[in-house]
Amino acid sequence: MLKKEDVVVFDFDGTLSGRDTSMEFVKYCFRHSGRPWLYLPLIGVGLIGRWLNPSGIWWRQATRRFLTPEMIRRFAPAFIKQHRRERFGWSKDQVAKERADGRSVVLISASPDYLLPQLVRDIKFDAVLCSRMDENHPWKYEFLCWGQNKVVAMDEWAKKNHMIPRVVRSYSDSKSDMPLMEIAAEQVWVDKKTGLRKSSWCK
């Protein structure tokens, strides 16, 4: 028999952390390698695609097309150490409080699997669900954990753990998380500029 379990869900970029992990890593690579500069025309087209279709995968891959496994090995550790400083001060304590109250705490983010798990290694989440990337082509998505796919990722995790999740609270900064927020009993919207709670995603 499947067990029902209270779950609290957190987004990462803009919710627990002030800056977008993926785009910040792209900038980091530009500062430490000449390779990304060769892809500027493709990246420019990708950014136009982002404006036209925010939910698309093509533009995400285009803006990261320069990435190689070697670049991930070289740059990810130092970037992770630096990017941890972008986390809002309340984030670690709030996750700990939710767990202390007896709830499972899950992080669900579009950030890539070669960055996010290490970025939050010091925070005790029950699960970290994120975008899965092709190991040999780290610019290529095997699963984009964004929008409705965040609900899919949570359902897969719950099924694997033989549970029926009851989302009592969900934290986010973005309208793109509405599918996940709508199934939560309480929606906690965060201002990505300040880290403070706000009344809704549009204010």
C-alpha positions as a Markdown table, in Angstrom:
| # | Residue | x | y | z |
|---|---|---|---|---|
| 1 | Met | 0.0 | 0.0 | 0.0 |
| 2 | Leu | 1.2 | 3.5 | -0.9 |
| 3 | Lys | 1.7 | 5.8 | 2.1 |
| 4 | Lys | 0.7 | 9.4 | 2.1 |
| 5 | Glu | 3.4 | 11.8 | 3.1 |
| 6 | Asp | 3.6 | 15.6 | 3.7 |
| 7 | Val | 6.0 | 17.2 | 1.3 |
| 8 | Val | 7.5 | 20.7 | 1.1 |
| 9 | Val | 8.9 | 21.7 | -2.3 |
| 10 | Phe | 11.5 | 24.4 | -3.0 |
| 11 | Asp | 12.6 | 25.9 | -6.3 |
| 12 | Phe | 16.3 | 27.0 | -6.4 |
| 13 | Asp | 17.1 | 29.8 | -8.8 |
| 14 | Gly | 15.5 | 33.0 | -7.6 |
| 15 | Thr | 13.9 | 31.2 | -4.6 |
| 16 | Leu | 16.8 | 29.9 | -2.5 |
| 17 | Ser | 19.5 | 31.6 | -4.6 |
| 18 | Gly | 19.6 | 35.1 | -6.0 |
| 19 | Arg | 20.9 | 34.3 | -9.5 |
| 20 | Asp | 20.2 | 31.8 | -12.3 |
| 21 | Thr | 22.7 | 28.9 | -11.9 |
| 22 | Ser | 22.8 | 28.0 | -15.6 |
| 23 | Met | 23.3 | 31.5 | -17.0 |
| 24 | Glu | 25.8 | 32.3 | -14.3 |
| 25 | Phe | 27.8 | 29.3 | -15.2 |
| 26 | Val | 27.8 | 30.4 | -18.9 |
| 27 | Lys | 29.2 | 33.8 | -17.8 |
| 28 | Tyr | 31.8 | 32.0 | -15.7 |
| 29 | Cys | 32.9 | 30.0 | -18.7 |
| 30 | Phe | 33.2 | 33.2 | -20.8 |
| 31 | Arg | 35.5 | 34.6 | -18.2 |
| 32 | His | 37.8 | 31.6 | -18.0 |
| 33 | Ser | 37.8 | 30.2 | -21.6 |
| 34 | Gly | 38.1 | 31.4 | -25.2 |
| 35 | Arg | 35.8 | 28.6 | -26.5 |
| 36 | Pro | 32.4 | 30.2 | -25.6 |
| 37 | Trp | 33.3 | 33.3 | -27.6 |
| 38 | Leu | 33.5 | 31.2 | -30.8 |
| 39 | Tyr | 29.8 | 30.4 | -30.2 |
| 40 | Leu | 28.6 | 34.0 | -29.8 |
| 41 | Pro | 26.4 | 34.0 | -33.0 |
| 42 | Leu | 24.6 | 30.8 | -31.9 |
| 43 | Ile | 24.2 | 32.1 | -28.4 |
| 44 | Gly | 22.7 | 35.3 | -29.8 |
| 45 | Val | 20.2 | 33.3 | -31.8 |
| 46 | Gly | 19.4 | 31.2 | -28.7 |
| 47 | Leu | 18.7 | 34.3 | -26.6 |
| 48 | Ile | 16.2 | 35.4 | -29.2 |
| 49 | Gly | 14.6 | 32.0 | -29.0 |
| 50 | Arg | 14.4 | 32.4 | -25.2 |
| 51 | Trp | 12.4 | 35.6 | -25.7 |
| 52 | Leu | 10.1 | 34.0 | -28.3 |
| 53 | Asn | 9.5 | 30.7 | -26.5 |
| 54 | Pro | 10.6 | 30.6 | -22.8 |
| 55 | Ser | 9.6 | 27.0 | -22.4 |
| 56 | Gly | 11.7 | 25.8 | -25.3 |
| 57 | Ile | 14.6 | 23.4 | -25.1 |
| 58 | Trp | 16.4 | 24.4 | -28.4 |
| 59 | Trp | 17.5 | 27.8 | -27.2 |
| 60 | Arg | 18.7 | 26.4 | -23.9 |
| 61 | Gln | 20.9 | 24.0 | -25.7 |
| 62 | Ala | 22.1 | 26.7 | -28.2 |
| 63 | Thr | 23.3 | 29.0 | -25.4 |
| 64 | Arg | 25.3 | 26.1 | -23.9 |
| 65 | Arg | 26.5 | 24.4 | -27.0 |
| 66 | Phe | 30.1 | 25.3 | -26.3 |
| 67 | Leu | 30.2 | 23.1 | -23.1 |
| 68 | Thr | 32.3 | 20.0 | -23.1 |
| 69 | Pro | 32.9 | 17.3 | -20.4 |
| 70 | Glu | 36.4 | 18.7 | -19.9 |
| 71 | Met | 35.0 | 22.2 | -19.2 |
| 72 | Ile | 32.6 | 20.8 | -16.7 |
| 73 | Arg | 35.5 | 19.0 | -14.9 |
| 74 | Arg | 37.7 | 22.1 | -15.0 |
| 75 | Phe | 35.2 | 24.9 | -14.1 |
| 76 | Ala | 32.3 | 23.4 | -12.1 |
| 77 | Pro | 34.1 | 22.9 | -8.8 |
| 78 | Ala | 35.3 | 26.5 | -8.5 |
| 79 | Phe | 32.0 | 27.9 | -9.9 |
| 80 | Ile | 30.0 | 25.9 | -7.3 |
| 81 | Lys | 32.2 | 27.3 | -4.5 |
| 82 | Gln | 31.6 | 30.8 | -5.7 |
| 83 | His | 27.9 | 30.4 | -6.5 |
| 84 | Arg | 27.0 | 29.2 | -3.0 |
| 85 | Arg | 27.5 | 32.7 | -1.9 |
| 86 | Glu | 24.4 | 33.7 | -3.9 |
| 87 | Arg | 22.1 | 31.7 | -1.6 |
| 88 | Phe | 19.7 | 33.7 | 0.5 |
| 89 | Gly | 20.7 | 33.6 | 4.2 |
| 90 | Trp | 17.4 | 32.1 | 5.3 |
| 91 | Ser | 17.4 | 29.2 | 2.9 |
| 92 | Lys | 19.4 | 26.6 | 4.9 |
| 93 | Asp | 17.5 | 27.3 | 8.1 |
| 94 | Gln | 14.1 | 27.2 | 6.5 |
| 95 | Val | 14.8 | 23.8 | 4.9 |
| 96 | Ala | 16.0 | 22.5 | 8.3 |
| 97 | Lys | 12.8 | 23.8 | 10.0 |
| 98 | Glu | 10.5 | 22.1 | 7.5 |
| 99 | Arg | 12.4 | 18.8 | 8.0 |
| 100 | Ala | 12.3 | 19.3 | 11.8 |
| 101 | Asp | 8.5 | 19.6 | 11.5 |
| 102 | Gly | 8.4 | 16.1 | 10.1 |
| 103 | Arg | 7.9 | 16.8 | 6.4 |
| 104 | Ser | 9.9 | 15.5 | 3.5 |
| 105 | Val | 11.7 | 18.4 | 1.8 |
| 106 | Val | 12.4 | 18.2 | -2.0 |
| 107 | Leu | 14.3 | 20.6 | -4.2 |
| 108 | Ile | 13.0 | 20.7 | -7.8 |
| 109 | Ser | 14.9 | 22.9 | -10.2 |
| 110 | Ala | 15.7 | 23.4 | -13.9 |
| 111 | Ser | 19.4 | 23.7 | -13.0 |
| 112 | Pro | 21.6 | 21.0 | -14.4 |
| 113 | Asp | 22.7 | 17.9 | -12.7 |
| 114 | Tyr | 26.4 | 18.7 | -13.0 |
| 115 | Leu | 25.9 | 21.8 | -10.7 |
| 116 | Leu | 22.8 | 21.6 | -8.5 |
| 117 | Pro | 23.5 | 18.6 | -6.3 |
| 118 | Gln | 26.9 | 19.9 | -5.3 |
| 119 | Leu | 25.6 | 23.4 | -4.8 |
| 120 | Val | 23.2 | 22.2 | -2.1 |
| 121 | Arg | 25.3 | 19.4 | -0.6 |
| 122 | Asp | 25.4 | 21.1 | 2.7 |
| 123 | Ile | 21.6 | 21.4 | 2.9 |
| 124 | Lys | 19.8 | 18.3 | 4.0 |
| 125 | Phe | 17.1 | 17.7 | 1.3 |
| 126 | Asp | 15.3 | 14.4 | 1.1 |
| 127 | Ala | 15.7 | 14.6 | -2.7 |
| 128 | Val | 17.3 | 16.9 | -5.2 |
| 129 | Leu | 15.5 | 16.7 | -8.6 |
| 130 | Cys | 16.9 | 18.7 | -11.5 |
| 131 | Ser | 17.5 | 18.7 | -15.2 |
| 132 | Arg | 19.4 | 15.6 | -16.5 |
| 133 | Met | 22.1 | 16.3 | -19.0 |
| 134 | Asp | 23.8 | 14.1 | -21.5 |
| 135 | Glu | 27.2 | 13.2 | -19.8 |
| 136 | Asn | 29.1 | 13.3 | -23.1 |
| 137 | His | 27.3 | 16.4 | -24.4 |
| 138 | Pro | 26.6 | 18.5 | -21.3 |
| 139 | Trp | 24.8 | 21.1 | -23.3 |
| 140 | Lys | 22.1 | 18.5 | -24.3 |
| 141 | Tyr | 19.1 | 17.8 | -22.2 |
| 142 | Glu | 17.9 | 14.3 | -21.4 |
| 143 | Phe | 15.1 | 15.7 | -19.2 |
| 144 | Leu | 14.3 | 19.4 | -18.7 |
| 145 | Cys | 13.0 | 19.9 | -15.2 |
| 146 | Trp | 10.9 | 23.0 | -15.9 |
| 147 | Gly | 7.3 | 23.9 | -15.7 |
| 148 | Gln | 5.0 | 20.9 | -15.8 |
| 149 | Asn | 8.0 | 18.6 | -15.9 |
| 150 | Lys | 8.6 | 19.5 | -12.3 |
| 151 | Val | 5.4 | 17.8 | -11.4 |
| 152 | Val | 6.4 | 14.8 | -13.5 |
| 153 | Ala | 9.8 | 14.7 | -11.7 |
| 154 | Met | 8.1 | 14.8 | -8.3 |
| 155 | Asp | 5.6 | 12.0 | -9.3 |
| 156 | Glu | 8.5 | 9.8 | -10.5 |
| 157 | Trp | 10.3 | 10.4 | -7.2 |
| 158 | Ala | 7.2 | 9.6 | -5.2 |
| 159 | Lys | 6.5 | 6.4 | -7.2 |
| 160 | Lys | 10.0 | 5.2 | -6.7 |
| 161 | Asn | 9.6 | 5.8 | -2.9 |
| 162 | His | 6.2 | 4.2 | -2.8 |
| 163 | Met | 4.4 | 7.2 | -1.5 |
| 164 | Ile | 1.6 | 9.6 | -2.4 |
| 165 | Pro | 2.9 | 13.1 | -1.9 |
| 166 | Arg | 0.7 | 15.7 | -0.2 |
| 167 | Val | 2.4 | 19.0 | -1.0 |
| 168 | Val | 1.6 | 21.2 | 2.0 |
| 169 | Arg | 3.8 | 24.1 | 0.9 |
| 170 | Ser | 5.7 | 25.1 | -2.3 |
| 171 | Tyr | 8.3 | 27.9 | -2.6 |
| 172 | Ser | 9.0 | 29.6 | -5.9 |
| 173 | Asp | 9.8 | 33.0 | -7.5 |
| 174 | Ser | 8.4 | 32.3 | -11.0 |
| 175 | Lys | 5.2 | 31.9 | -12.9 |
| 176 | Ser | 6.8 | 29.0 | -14.7 |
| 177 | Asp | 6.3 | 27.0 | -11.5 |
| 178 | Met | 2.6 | 27.5 | -11.5 |
| 179 | Pro | 1.9 | 23.7 | -12.2 |
| 180 | Leu | 3.7 | 22.8 | -9.0 |
| 181 | Met | 2.4 | 25.7 | -7.0 |
| 182 | Glu | -1.2 | 24.9 | -7.9 |
| 183 | Ile | -1.1 | 21.5 | -6.2 |
| 184 | Ala | 0.3 | 22.9 | -3.0 |
| 185 | Ala | -1.9 | 23.7 | 0.0 |
| 186 | Glu | 0.2 | 26.9 | 0.5 |
| 187 | Gln | 2.1 | 28.9 | -2.1 |
| 188 | Val | 5.1 | 30.9 | -0.9 |
| 189 | Trp | 6.3 | 33.4 | -3.5 |
| 190 | Val | 9.7 | 34.8 | -3.1 |
| 191 | Asp | 11.1 | 38.0 | -4.6 |
| 192 | Lys | 14.3 | 36.9 | -6.4 |
| 193 | Lys | 15.9 | 40.3 | -6.0 |
| 194 | Thr | 15.6 | 40.5 | -2.2 |
| 195 | Gly | 14.8 | 36.9 | -1.1 |
| 196 | Leu | 11.8 | 38.2 | 0.8 |
| 197 | Arg | 8.3 | 36.8 | 0.6 |
| 198 | Lys | 5.8 | 38.5 | -1.7 |
| 199 | Ser | 2.0 | 38.1 | -2.1 |
| 200 | Ser | 2.1 | 36.6 | -5.6 |
| 201 | Trp | 4.3 | 35.9 | -8.6 |
| 202 | Cys | 3.3 | 39.1 | -10.4 |
| 203 | Lys | 3.9 | 41.6 | -7.7 |
